[in-house]
Amino acid sequence: MPVLKLNVPLSCNSSELFEIFSVVSKREKFQIIEMDQTIATAVNKEPFSLKQMILKCFPFTEGGARRNPETSESPISAVRLQLSVNDIKGCRKITLKGLYGD
């Protein structure tokens, strides 16, 4: 799963970071389903396809080689933003994690 961790100054307000997350989510066709003071989750709003779901169940690709989950072309189905404060470094820690799956 792709993960991005950043440290930003405490002057970056949590509400501003959540607003940026909301705008980008909307632009990329993700819908925010959960928003708390420290966590937000957005899911992909792509249309459901039974064919795609069934094809993901097969362990082999068209060429006959085994699929590697690490390099899979599967789209990210959800993104989670988590904010925390690192008192030792005096900064705000941003963790952005992509989740795969249907």
N, C-alpha and C positions, 0 to 999 in steps of 0.2 A: 504494500500500500504506500502511495506517495505521502510523504510527510515533510512539511516545511516548518522550521522553528526560527523565530526572529526575536531579538531583543530590541525594544524601542524605548525611548525616554518616557518617564512618567507623565510628561507634559502631553503625550498623545492620550486623549480622553477615550475611555471605553466606549462611550456612546458614538463617538466619531468613527471608531474602528468597526462597530456593528453596522453603522450606516453605510460605510464603504462595502462591507460584506453583503449587505442587502442590495445595494445598487448593482454590484458585480453579479450576484446570484440571479437577479432579475434579467440582466442583459444576457447571461449564459443559459437562460431557460431553466433555472433551478427555482424551486419553491421552498421557502423557509417554513419548516414544520415545528421548530422548537427554538425558542429564544429565551435565555435566562440572563442574569447579570454577568455570568462568566462563560456561558456556552451558547452556541447557535448551531443548528443543523439545517442544511438545505438538501433537498432531494431533486434528482433529475426529473423533469416533466415530459420526457420523450414519450411518444405514444407506445403502448404495449403491443408487442408482436409475439404471437404464439410461436411462430416459426423461429424467431431469434431465440426464444426461451428453450425450445427443443434442441436447436443446434448447439447451444452452450452445454448441453448434457453429454455430448459425445466427446470422448477423450482424445480423438484424433482429428487432425486438420485434413483438408482436402489432399495434401501431399502425402499423407500417411504417417507423418512424424508426430510424436507426442507434443501436445501443447505445453508450454512452460507458463505457469501462472504469473511469473514475474514479468514476462515480456508479452503477455496477452494483449490483444487489441481491444479488449473489453472496455467499454466506456465507464467512467466513474459514475456511480449511481447516487452517491451522497458525499457531501463535504461537511466536515465539522470544524468549527472555529472555537478555540478555547483560549481564554485570557487568564493570566495569573500575574501576580506581582512577585518579583524576586527582590526581597528586602536587602539581601547581601550586596547585590550589584546595583541596587537602586534603579531598577528598570521594570518595564512591563514585558512579560513573555507572551508571545503570540504563537500558538500551535495551530496549524492548518493541516488537516488530515483528510485525504481522499479515501473513500470507501467503495469497494467493488461489490457487485452482486445485484440480484433482482428482487 
